[in-house]
Amino acid sequence: MDTEKENALMPLTFAKPGHTGVIQCIRGKDEARRHLESLGFVVGAAVSVVAERGGNLILQIRDGRVALDRATASRILIA
């Protein structure tokens, strides 16, 4: 992804509860990206922030809810 396009994106951690975005890019090592993919976090998927609890984000992805810590969620870039 080119730098200009990446600058227009925001980390999932910046989204407030109630916000829905589309995943554009997932940063990190292959192992971390594969783990997120197994949870449904793939490029093009819609993700909604349900709540923020104790530093974790509760997210709606596909038909389920997933809790991610802020460090992991910051690897997911949305538009």
Phi, psi and omega in degrees: 000136182283157187298320181298317179293319181295327179293337179279352181266163176229148176296147180303332181294341179278344182285142179267157176308135182098344181279137175242134178225169178250130181293126180252331185198146174235119181267159176124182180289158181306318182299316180293319179295320178296321178298314179296321177301319180296337178271355179105359181276091180234155179303132180097347180279143175278139178225135180242141175273117181273313182197167174236121184227120175055035180088351177262154175254133173263121188239144173260118178226125185054235184260014184223174176243142182224141173257130176234143174287161185299323181297317179290316181297331181290345177282344183265120179258132182237162175237000000 
